[in-house]
Amino acid sequence: MTGEIILVGLIIIGIIGRSPIISTAACMLLIIKLVHLERFLPLLERRGLELGLLFLTFSVLVPFATGRIQWKEMLAAFSSWPGWLALLGGALATYVNGKGLEMLRFDPRLIVGMVIGSIFGIVFLRGIPVGPLMAAGITVILYKLFTFIADRVT
């Protein structure tokens, strides 16, 4: 029963915080539990991230498919400093995401903090939940920064 109460709480938080993504996700999971389809929850947990990333990638690649981005725009990414910064940002983000995934495998308890932090960011900071890997990656950076500072202070 605890899971259902938490999901109802997340639905309420999502509604109050005007976050349809949190509300919808919590509603869908609550429905899955109430109609006794819990056997699909491990599948969602295992493959949900991949499915979400797939749809996120679809949305990013649509301009290529529709022809709104041409070769000259692609070449501009290599011929301007904002383009080079975007390339560097993309490369760094994927590296940090990989480190975040390693940290999640090392200490899965961090997921609770990241989920609550993401909800806080969505509701109070008007953020967009693009994925737990980036949250884990930022957690890795903060962890290393804090341990570096703590080692210097002591």
Accessible surface in RSA format (square Angstrom, percent):
REM  Atomic radii and reference values for relative SASA: ProtOr
REM  Chains: A
REM  Algorithm: Lee & Richards
REM  Probe-radius: 1.40
REM  Slices: 20
REM RES _ NUM      All-atoms   Total-Side   Main-Chain    Non-polar    All polar
REM                ABS   REL    ABS   REL    ABS   REL    ABS   REL    ABS   REL
RES MET A   1   171.75  88.9 129.47  85.7  42.28 100.7 111.49  94.8  60.27  79.8
RES THR A   2    95.87  68.2  93.41  94.7   2.46   5.9  57.35  77.0  38.53  58.2
RES GLY A   3    31.51  38.9   0.00   N/A  31.51  38.9  24.43  67.0   7.08  15.9
RES GLU A   4    34.12  19.6  34.06  25.8   0.06   0.1   9.85  19.1  24.27  19.8
RES ILE A   5   111.15  63.3 106.97  79.7   4.19  10.1 108.85  78.4   2.30   6.2
RES ILE A   6    99.18  56.4  92.89  69.2   6.29  15.2  98.15  70.7   1.03   2.8
RES LEU A   7    19.11  10.6  19.11  13.7   0.00   0.0  19.11  13.4   0.00   0.0
RES VAL A   8    65.90  43.4  65.90  59.7   0.00   0.0  65.90  57.3   0.00   0.0
RES GLY A   9    27.12  33.4   0.00   N/A  27.12  33.4  26.44  72.6   0.67   1.5
RES LEU A  10    35.81  19.9  35.28  25.2   0.53   1.3  35.28  24.8   0.53   1.4
RES ILE A  11    24.25  13.8  24.25  18.1   0.00   0.0  24.25  17.5   0.00   0.0
RES ILE A  12    88.95  50.6  88.38  65.8   0.57   1.4  88.95  64.1   0.00   0.0
RES ILE A  13    72.49  41.3  71.18  53.0   1.31   3.2  72.47  52.2   0.02   0.1
RES GLY A  14     0.48   0.6   0.00   N/A   0.48   0.6   0.00   0.0   0.48   1.1
RES ILE A  15   115.19  65.5 101.77  75.8  13.42  32.3 106.05  76.4   9.14  24.8
RES ILE A  16   131.67  74.9 108.65  80.9  23.02  55.5 115.27  83.0  16.39  44.5
RES GLY A  17     6.09   7.5   0.00   N/A   6.09   7.5   6.09  16.7   0.00   0.0
RES ARG A  18   190.27  79.9 173.43  88.4  16.84  40.1  55.15  75.4 135.12  81.9
RES SER A  19     6.60   5.6   2.99   4.0   3.61   8.3   3.98   8.5   2.62   3.7
RES PRO A  20    97.12  70.8  90.45  82.5   6.67  24.2  96.74  79.9   0.37   2.3
RES ILE A  21    99.54  56.6  95.00  70.8   4.53  10.9  98.51  70.9   1.03   2.8
RES ILE A  22    26.36  15.0  25.43  18.9   0.94   2.3  25.63  18.5   0.73   2.0
RES SER A  23    14.53  12.3  14.48  19.3   0.05   0.1  13.78  29.4   0.75   1.0
RES THR A  24    78.21  55.6  74.29  75.3   3.92   9.3  56.26  75.6  21.95  33.2
RES ALA A  25    50.11  46.1  42.38  65.4   7.73  17.6  49.52  69.7   0.60   1.6
RES ALA A  26     3.64   3.3   1.49   2.3   2.14   4.9   3.01   4.2   0.62   1.7
RES CYS A  27    46.72  35.3  45.71  51.0   1.02   2.4  13.77  34.9  32.95  35.5
RES MET A  28   113.30  58.7 112.01  74.1   1.29   3.1  86.11  73.2  27.19  36.0
RES LEU A  29    63.34  35.3  63.34  45.3   0.00   0.0  63.34  44.5   0.00   0.0
RES LEU A  30    25.01  13.9  25.01  17.9   0.00   0.0  25.01  17.6   0.00   0.0
RES ILE A  31    98.39  56.0  97.64  72.7   0.74   1.8  98.39  70.8   0.00   0.0
RES ILE A  32    31.62  18.0  31.62  23.6   0.00   0.0  31.62  22.8   0.00   0.0
RES LYS A  33    47.65  23.2  44.83  27.5   2.81   6.7   8.32   7.5  39.32  41.9
RES LEU A  34   106.46  59.3  89.15  63.8  17.30  43.5  90.73  63.7  15.72  42.3
RES VAL A  35    83.72  55.1  64.37  58.3  19.35  46.6  69.41  60.3  14.31  38.8
RES HIS A  36   137.03  74.9 125.67  87.4  11.35  29.0  89.18  91.9  47.85  55.7
RES LEU A  37    60.65  33.8  60.65  43.4   0.00   0.0  60.65  42.6   0.00   0.0
RES GLU A  38    65.51  37.6  61.50  46.5   4.01   9.6  34.25  66.2  31.26  25.5
RES ARG A  39   168.80  70.9 138.57  70.6  30.23  72.0  74.32 101.6  94.48  57.3
RES PHE A  40    87.10  43.6  87.05  53.9   0.05   0.1  87.10  52.8   0.00   0.0
RES LEU A  41    46.71  26.0  43.72  31.3   2.99   7.5  44.10  31.0   2.61   7.0
RES PRO A  42    68.87  50.2  65.86  60.0   3.01  10.9  67.49  55.7   1.38   8.6
RES LEU A  43    85.66  47.7  84.95  60.8   0.71   1.8  84.95  59.7   0.71   1.9
RES LEU A  44    71.90  40.0  66.45  47.5   5.45  13.7  66.72  46.9   5.17  13.9
RES GLU A  45   150.46  86.4 121.42  91.9  29.04  69.1  53.17 102.8  97.29  79.4
RES ARG A  46   149.99  63.0 129.31  65.9  20.69  49.3  69.16  94.5  80.83  49.0
RES ARG A  47   123.18  51.7 122.50  62.4   0.68   1.6  31.97  43.7  91.21  55.3
RES GLY A  48    24.84  30.6   0.00   N/A  24.84  30.6  16.88  46.3   7.96  17.8
RES LEU A  49    60.33  33.6  50.91  36.4   9.42  23.7  56.27  39.5   4.06  10.9
RES GLU A  50    92.89  53.3  86.12  65.2   6.77  16.1  44.37  85.8  48.52  39.6
RES LEU A  51    93.48  52.1  90.43  64.7   3.05   7.7  92.96  65.3   0.52   1.4
RES GLY A  52    40.95  50.5   0.00   N/A  40.95  50.5  35.28  96.8   5.67  12.7
RES LEU A  53    70.03  39.0  68.75  49.2   1.28   3.2  69.08  48.5   0.95   2.6
RES LEU A  54    85.81  47.8  80.74  57.8   5.07  12.7  85.21  59.8   0.60   1.6
RES PHE A  55   120.19  60.1 115.22  71.4   4.97  12.9 115.55  70.1   4.63  13.3
RES LEU A  56    77.74  43.3  72.81  52.1   4.93  12.4  76.72  53.9   1.02   2.7
RES THR A  57    65.30  46.4  62.64  63.5   2.66   6.3  41.24  55.4  24.07  36.4
RES PHE A  58   103.68  51.9 101.73  63.0   1.95   5.1 102.64  62.2   1.04   3.0
RES SER A  59    69.41  58.7  50.32  67.2  19.09  44.0  47.69 101.5  21.72  30.4
RES VAL A  60    92.92  61.1  82.53  74.7  10.39  25.0  88.59  77.0   4.33  11.7
RES LEU A  61    88.32  49.2  87.17  62.4   1.14   2.9  87.46  61.4   0.86   2.3
RES VAL A  62    64.69  42.6  63.57  57.6   1.12   2.7  64.50  56.0   0.19   0.5
RES PRO A  63    27.27  19.9  27.27  24.9   0.00   0.0  27.27  22.5   0.00   0.0
RES PHE A  64    89.18  44.6  70.94  43.9  18.24  47.5  71.57  43.4  17.61  50.4
RES ALA A  65    92.27  84.8  49.04  75.7  43.23  98.3  61.31  86.3  30.96  82.0
RES THR A  66    85.11  60.5  47.88  48.5  37.24  88.7  56.78  76.3  28.34  42.8
RES GLY A  67    30.75  37.9   0.00   N/A  30.75  37.9  23.41  64.2   7.34  16.4
RES ARG A  68   162.52  68.2 136.26  69.5  26.25  62.5  71.93  98.3  90.59  54.9
RES ILE A  69    57.86  32.9  48.51  36.1   9.34  22.5  48.51  34.9   9.34  25.4
RES GLN A  70    94.07  52.6  90.33  66.0   3.74   8.9  34.75  74.0  59.32  45.0
RES TRP A  71   184.69  74.1 182.04  88.1   2.64   6.2 151.65  80.9  33.04  53.6
RES LYS A  72   150.65  73.5 141.31  86.7   9.34  22.2  86.63  78.0  64.02  68.2
RES GLU A  73    74.13  42.6  62.21  47.1  11.92  28.4  42.40  82.0  31.73  25.9
RES MET A  74    73.44  38.0  66.99  44.3   6.45  15.4  62.83  53.4  10.61  14.1
RES LEU A  75   112.49  62.6 110.77  79.2   1.72   4.3 110.77  77.8   1.72   4.6
RES ALA A  76    47.65  43.8  44.47  68.6   3.19   7.2  46.90  66.0   0.75   2.0
RES ALA A  77    32.42  29.8  27.95  43.1   4.47  10.2  31.89  44.9   0.54   1.4
RES PHE A  78   112.97  56.5 101.16  62.7  11.81  30.7 101.16  61.3  11.81  33.8
RES SER A  79    91.51  77.3  54.15  72.3  37.37  86.1  47.83 101.8  43.69  61.2
RES SER A  80    45.07  38.1  36.86  49.2   8.20  18.9  37.28  79.4   7.79  10.9
RES TRP A  81   185.52  74.5 178.59  86.4   6.93  16.3 153.97  82.1  31.55  51.2
RES PRO A  82    71.37  52.0  64.96  59.2   6.41  23.3  66.51  54.9   4.86  30.2
RES GLY A  83     9.55  11.8   0.00   N/A   9.55  11.8   8.79  24.1   0.76   1.7
RES TRP A  84   139.45  56.0 136.80  66.2   2.65   6.2 125.42  66.9  14.03  22.8
RES LEU A  85    97.32  54.2  90.40  64.7   6.92  17.4  90.81  63.8   6.51  17.5
RES ALA A  86    69.88  64.3  49.01  75.6  20.87  47.5  60.78  85.6   9.10  24.1
RES LEU A  87    68.51  38.2  58.61  41.9   9.90  24.9  62.30  43.7   6.21  16.7
RES LEU A  88    99.14  55.2  94.07  67.3   5.07  12.7  98.20  69.0   0.94   2.5
RES GLY A  89    35.55  43.8   0.00   N/A  35.55  43.8  31.10  85.3   4.45  10.0
RES GLY A  90    38.41  47.4   0.00   N/A  38.41  47.4  35.54  97.5   2.87   6.4
RES ALA A  91    61.18  56.3  46.93  72.4  14.25  32.4  54.63  76.9   6.55  17.4
RES LEU A  92    95.94  53.4  95.65  68.4   0.29   0.7  95.94  67.4   0.00   0.0
RES ALA A  93    32.39  29.8  27.64  42.7   4.75  10.8  31.88  44.9   0.51   1.3
RES THR A  94    93.76  66.7  83.50  84.6  10.26  24.5  70.85  95.2  22.91  34.6
RES TYR A  95   134.30  62.7 124.48  70.8   9.82  25.6 101.34  76.2  32.95  40.6
RES VAL A  96    23.16  15.2  22.72  20.6   0.44   1.1  23.16  20.1   0.00   0.0
RES ASN A  97    35.73  24.6  35.52  34.3   0.20   0.5   7.27  17.5  28.46  27.5
RES GLY A  98    33.76  41.6   0.00   N/A  33.76  41.6  30.97  85.0   2.79   6.2
RES LYS A  99    62.48  30.5  59.92  36.8   2.56   6.1  18.94  17.1  43.54  46.4
RES GLY A 100     0.00   0.0   0.00   N/A   0.00   0.0   0.00   0.0   0.00   0.0
RES LEU A 101    59.40  33.1  59.40  42.5   0.00   0.0  59.40  41.7   0.00   0.0
RES GLU A 102    95.95  55.1  90.13  68.2   5.82  13.9  37.49  72.5  58.46  47.7
RES MET A 103    27.42  14.2  22.83  15.1   4.59  10.9  26.82  22.8   0.60   0.8
RES LEU A 104    21.29  11.9  18.29  13.1   3.00   7.6  18.52  13.0   2.77   7.5
RES ARG A 105   175.82  73.8 145.48  74.2  30.34  72.2  65.45  89.4 110.37  66.9
RES PHE A 106   171.68  85.9 142.58  88.3  29.10  75.7 151.04  91.6  20.64  59.1
RES ASP A 107    26.83  18.8  25.75  25.6   1.09   2.6   5.02  11.8  21.81  21.7
RES PRO A 108    80.68  58.8  75.22  68.6   5.46  19.9  75.56  62.4   5.12  31.8
RES ARG A 109   188.51  79.1 174.61  89.0  13.90  33.1  85.68 117.1 102.82  62.3
RES LEU A 110    49.55  27.6  46.06  33.0   3.48   8.8  48.56  34.1   0.98   2.6
RES ILE A 111    79.62  45.3  79.62  59.3   0.00   0.0  79.62  57.3   0.00   0.0
RES VAL A 112    97.44  64.1  94.19  85.3   3.25   7.8  97.43  84.7   0.01   0.0
RES GLY A 113    47.43  58.5   0.00   N/A  47.43  58.5  37.18 102.0  10.25  23.0
RES MET A 114    19.18   9.9  12.01   7.9   7.17  17.1  17.59  15.0   1.59   2.1
RES VAL A 115    72.48  47.7  70.19  63.5   2.29   5.5  72.43  62.9   0.05   0.1
RES ILE A 116   109.58  62.4 108.93  81.1   0.66   1.6 109.09  78.6   0.50   1.4
RES GLY A 117    39.31  48.5   0.00   N/A  39.31  48.5  31.47  86.3   7.85  17.6
RES SER A 118    43.32  36.6  32.09  42.8  11.22  25.9  24.27  51.7  19.05  26.7
RES ILE A 119    18.27  10.4  18.27  13.6   0.00   0.0  18.27  13.2   0.00   0.0
RES PHE A 120   108.72  54.4 106.39  65.9   2.34   6.1 108.69  65.9   0.03   0.1
RES GLY A 121    14.85  18.3   0.00   N/A  14.85  18.3  14.85  40.8   0.00   0.0
RES ILE A 122    10.25   5.8   8.31   6.2   1.94   4.7   8.31   6.0   1.94   5.3
RES VAL A 123    16.64  10.9   9.07   8.2   7.57  18.2   9.07   7.9   7.57  20.5
RES PHE A 124   138.12  69.1 111.71  69.2  26.41  68.7 114.78  69.6  23.34  66.8
RES LEU A 125   127.17  70.8 101.93  72.9  25.24  63.5 106.05  74.5  21.12  56.8
RES ARG A 126   144.16  60.5 119.75  61.0  24.41  58.1  71.04  97.1  73.12  44.3
RES GLY A 127    34.92  43.1   0.00   N/A  34.92  43.1  26.79  73.5   8.14  18.2
RES ILE A 128   134.81  76.7 112.35  83.7  22.46  54.1 113.30  81.6  21.51  58.4
RES PRO A 129    52.32  38.1  22.66  20.7  29.65 107.8  32.10  26.5  20.22 125.7
RES VAL A 130    85.62  56.3  67.48  61.1  18.13  43.7  72.89  63.3  12.73  34.5
RES GLY A 131    23.53  29.0   0.00   N/A  23.53  29.0  14.53  39.9   9.00  20.2
RES PRO A 132    63.60  46.4  59.53  54.3   4.07  14.8  63.10  52.1   0.50   3.1
RES LEU A 133    27.37  15.2  27.37  19.6   0.00   0.0  27.37  19.2   0.00   0.0
RES MET A 134    55.83  28.9  54.79  36.3   1.04   2.5  45.56  38.7  10.28  13.6
RES ALA A 135    26.36  24.2  17.72  27.3   8.65  19.7  23.78  33.5   2.58   6.8
RES ALA A 136     1.37   1.3   0.88   1.4   0.49   1.1   1.37   1.9   0.00   0.0
RES GLY A 137     0.06   0.1   0.00   N/A   0.06   0.1   0.00   0.0   0.06   0.1
RES ILE A 138    85.98  48.9  85.98  64.1   0.00   0.0  85.98  61.9   0.00   0.0
RES THR A 139    36.07  25.7  35.04  35.5   1.04   2.5  23.51  31.6  12.56  19.0
RES VAL A 140    13.72   9.0  13.72  12.4   0.00   0.0  13.72  11.9   0.00   0.0
RES ILE A 141    89.14  50.7  85.48  63.7   3.66   8.8  87.92  63.3   1.22   3.3
RES LEU A 142    85.41  47.6  85.34  61.1   0.07   0.2  85.41  60.0   0.00   0.0
RES TYR A 143   126.48  59.1 120.25  68.4   6.23  16.2  82.99  62.4  43.50  53.6
RES LYS A 144   124.95  61.0 120.97  74.2   3.98   9.5  74.69  67.2  50.26  53.5
RES LEU A 145    89.14  49.6  84.06  60.1   5.08  12.8  88.19  61.9   0.96   2.6
RES PHE A 146   132.61  66.3 129.59  80.3   3.02   7.9 129.85  78.7   2.76   7.9
RES THR A 147    52.57  37.4  51.02  51.7   1.55   3.7  41.60  55.9  10.97  16.6
RES PHE A 148   108.08  54.1 103.56  64.1   4.52  11.8 107.89  65.4   0.19   0.5
RES ILE A 149    86.01  48.9  85.11  63.4   0.91   2.2  86.01  61.9   0.00   0.0
RES ALA A 150    51.24  47.1  44.68  69.0   6.56  14.9  50.76  71.5   0.48   1.3
RES ASP A 151   103.39  72.4  86.78  86.4  16.61  39.3  23.77  55.9  79.62  79.4
RES ARG A 152   171.21  71.9 141.40  72.1  29.81  71.0  51.19  70.0 120.02  72.7
RES VAL A 153   118.62  78.1  87.29  79.0  31.34  75.5  93.67  81.4  24.95  67.7
RES THR A 154   140.13  99.7  83.44  84.6  56.68 135.1  97.76 131.3  42.37  64.0
END  Absolute sums over single chains surface
CHAIN  1 A    11735.4      10131.8       1603.6       9069.4       2666.0
END  Absolute sums over all chains
TOTAL         11735.4      10131.8       1603.6       9069.4       2666.0
